[in-house]
Each structure stands twice: as structure tokens, then as C-alpha cells.
């Protein structure tokens, strides 16, 4: 099965949108951040290459060793009456190196003078590249400013693609209107996204209302905690795996904690119990 550059790019692009929607709906965990950043960067790079390809197929190739690699393959493909892509495939060869992420949009900005790339978009593209590199190779710190910047970048690039890629489809609504509204509010505080989500509120209320059910349980035993909540509540319509992910997220963000309480038997003997309960972070919401 052949997957062309547009299909490849639009698949990653759609995935980044779906994951962002999860984040905006209160699923603020590492897995979703990672998938959002990596798919956003991958989708943008491929769709920028698609824009370059539509202008001139030469422009998707790196200028490094351009004469040795690219022109040589074009010369050979021309002799056989094939495109360079058909030629390298028929010879089981690899394409010459294509442009990287930064080169892909810089060629559109500076070689083709595309003024739809304003300074804010260029700054957010650079931010995305740095985040992706740090995420893949080391670590990354994500806050609401980062989420807001990348979400705004997604909307800006959606407009660019609608205007410049025929296959994208004029008016094709990849991004839900509700998602657009949330992004345009520019208030993507991480704690607010978590605490205002109805499902997260339902889970946290189970801890508040059924405190006696969460005694002497390891706070990291998310599977057991999920089983207890599913047994106690008929209101939370999540699969067990989805519920486990939410509980882990709420623990990591400080909405649920494990506390130790000492008590006496009425003499000098002391004992303690552990209780998993919600924190003031939720109580104050």
C-alpha cells in the first residue's frame, strides 16, 4: 500500500488534534502531551514538505551534497523517463535526504516569501522543535503557556493549509468548533483544565464520599483503586483502562494523596492507618 506525503502528514496532523482535544477535556497526562507534541511536529513537517513539493519538487530535498546526490538521481531518472521517486523505487535505492523541520518552513517563509507565516507562528514553530527535541532526547517542562502557544500554532497552521494545500479541502473542519472556542479563550491553565472537567470531578467526589473504601491501599495501585470506584459508582462511564489513566493523572497532579493517621487504643499502644483522599487542591475548586 502506497501512502503519499499528504496522507502521511494528515494522519499525524489529525492525531495531534485528537490528542489536544483530550488534553482540553481534562486528560492532562504525560502520554497525551508526548503524543500531541510529537504528532504535531511530524504532521507540520510533512505538510510543509507537501507545500514545497507542490511549488517545486526539487525544494523538498536538502541542499547538503545537492549536486552529488539530488542532481545525479534526477539525471538518471530522466534517462529512463521516470520521476525521481519512481526511479529510486525501481532501483531499490533511497531518496536523497529531504529537508528537516526547520528547513521545511524556512524555505516557505524566506525563499517563497509566504507572509502567512508571521513572527508569532515562526516563534511557536521554533518552540515546538525545541520541545520535541527535549522530549525525545531528555526531558521537558510543560505549562499552560506552552499548551496555549502550541494550540494557537495548530489553529494558525490550519488556516495556512486550507489556503495552500488543495487536498486539504477548503472549509474541511478537522478541528471541532468547541476546540477552537477553548483555544481562543487563551485560558489553558493546566489545573483549570483538570478541575473543571466533569469526569475528573466525578472521580474526585468518589474519594470524598467513599473515604472509608480507600484505607490501607497503596496509592500507586491504580488498578485496585479503579476497581473500587467502578464498584461504588454507576455514574462514571469509563473503561477500566481509561479510569486508571485518569486516577494516575490526578495523583501526579496532586489532587489525590496518601495520608497517615495515628490513633491510640486507649493505652500507650499507638497505631496508624493510611488513607487515600482528595487534597485541598480539589476542595478549593
N, C-alpha and C positions, 0 to 999 in steps of 0.2 A: 504494500500500500504506500503510495506516494503522499507525503504531507508537505505542501508547499510553504513558503516563508510566511504567507499571510495566515494560513490555518495554524501554523506553529505558534505565531505571535498572538493571534486572537485567543487561542486556548489558554495561554498563560495570563493574558490580559483579563479574560473572564474570571479565571480562578482568583486573581488578585481582588477583583470587585466582590466576589462571593465571600472571600475571607474578611475583607474590610466590613462588609455588612454584618458578619458575625461579631466583629470587634465592637461596632457601633451598637449592637444589640446585647452588649454586656458580657460577651465571651472574650474577656481581656486576658488571654494567657500567652505564654511564650510560643507555643506551637502556632497559634494564629498570627502573631506578629512575624514570626520567621517566614511563614508561608506567604504572608502579604508582601513583605519586603522583597523576597527572592522572586516571586512571580511578577510583581510589579516591574522590577528591574529587567527581568527576562522578556516580558511582554513588550515593554517600551523599546528595548534594544532591537528586537526582531521587527517591530512595526516601523521603527525609524529606518531600518535597513530596507524594508519594503518601500518606503517613500523614496529612498535613494535609488533603489532598483528601478522604480517607475520613471525616474528622471534620466538615469543613465546606468546601465548595469555595471559599467566599469567602476562606479563610485562605491559599490559595496565592498571592494577589495582594498586591503591595506596598501599603503604606499611603500612600506618596507619591502625591499627587494622586488619592487613593482616590475621593473624591466625583465629581471631574471625569471620571475615566476608567472606573473599575470600575462604579459605580452607573449611569452613563449607558448603558453597554453592557448591563447587566442589565435596565434599564428597556426598552430597545429590543428585546432578545431576548424578554422576557416578552410584549410586544405581539404578537410574531409566533409565540408559542407554541413557542419553541425554547430550547434551553440556550444559554448564552453562547458555548460552544465551537462549536455548530452555527451560531449567528448570525454570528459573526465570519468563519467559513469561507465562509458563503453570500454575504457582502458583500466577500470578499477583503480583509478587514481584519486587523490584527494584534491579538492578545490584549493587554490591559493588562499592564504589567510584573509578572512574578511575583517572589516573594521570592528573595533571594540565598542563598548557602550558610549564612552565619551566621544570617540571619533564619529560615531553614527549621528549624534545630534549636532556636533560642532560643524560637520560638513553641511548640514542643512542650514544652520544658522549663518555661518561665515562664507561658505562657498556659494550658496544659493540665496543668501540674504533674506531668509524667511523671517519676516518681522513678527510672526505669530509667536515666536519664541522670545518673550520679554525677559527682563533681567530676573524677575522673581522665578519664572519657570527654570531658567538656566541655573540659578542658585539652588533650587529644590532638586534638580537633576543631579547636581554635584553632591548634594546632601544624601540623596538616595544611593549614589555609588559608594560613598564612604561608609554608609550604614551597612550596605550589603557586604562590602569587603570585611568590615569589622565583625559582622555577624558570622560570616563563613570562616574567617581565619582566627578570630579571638573572642571578643565579647562586645556587647553594645548596650548603651543606656537609652531607654526609650521613655519619653514623657509625652504629655499632651501636645507640646509644641511640635514634636516630631510627627505625631499622628496627624495633627492639623495640617502640617506642611505637605505630607505625602498624600493625604486625602484631597487637598486642594490641587496638587500636581495631577492627580488622577482625573479630576474634573477638567483641568486645563488641557490635558493631552487628549481627552475625549473630544473636545472641540476641534483640536488640530487634526485628529484622524478623520472626523466627519467631513472636514473641509478638504482633505488632501489624499484620502485613500478611497478609491471608487468602491472597492469591495466592502468597505466598512458599512456602507449604506447610509444615505442621508436620512437623519432622523431615527436611525435604528437605536432603540432605547436599551443599551446594555446596562445602564445604571438606573435603578429604581428611583422614582421621584422622591420617595421618603428618604432614601440615602442622600440624594442631592440636598434636601432640606436640612438634614442633620449636619452635613459638611458645611453648608453655607452659614449655619448658625455660629460656626467658628468657636464652639464651646465643647471641645472634645476632652474635657478633664477625665482622666482615667477612672478616678474614684466615682465620679458622677455617672459615667457610663455603666459602671458595675452596680452602684447602689440604686439607680433609677430603673434598672431592668426588672420586670415583673417576675421572671423566673428566679432570678437571684434573690429577690425579696421573699418569694415563697420558700426557698431552701433555708434562708436565714431564719425565717419565722418558725420553721420546724425545730430548729435548735433552741429557739426561745421558748416555744410552747411545750416541747418534749424533752426538757433538760435532763430528766431522770433516765432517759434512754441512752444517754451518751456518757455514762460513768464507767471508769476503768477500761476505756478503749484507747488504743494508740491513735493519735491524731493523724498519723500517716497511713492508717489502714482505711484508705478511701473506699475500697470495695465494701467493707463491712458497714461503714457509715452510710453508703449509698443504699445498701440492703435495708437498713433500719428505716431510712427516710421513705423508701418505696413502700415498706410495710405500714408505716404510720400514716402516710398521706396519699390520698387519691387525686389531689389537685395538681401534682407535679407530673406533667405529661412528657417525660424524657425517658429515653432508653437508659439502661444501667450505665453503659459506657459514657454517654453524654453527661449523666448526673455525676459520675466520678470525675470527669474533667472539670465540671463546674465547682465541685467541692474542693478539688486541689487548687483551683484558681483562687477561691475565696480564702483558703488557708494562706496561700502565698502572699496575697494582698492584705492580710491582716484583719480580715473580717471574722475569722474563726480562730480560736486559740485553745490551748490546753492549759488548764489551771489546776493547782494543787491546793486542797483544803485540809487543814489539820483539825482533828477533833479528839475529845477525851472521852474515856469510858466512865468518868466519874472518880477515878483514882489517878495515880501517877502515870498510868499507861496512856500513851498517845498513838494515834494512827493517822493516816492521811488517805485521801482518795483523789483520783484525777477526774476532772470533768471537762468535756469538750463543750464550749459555749461560744456564743457570739460576743464580739467586743464592742466597746463604746463607739467604734468607727461606724457600725451599723445603727446602734441605738440613737446616735445623734443625727442620723439622716432624716 
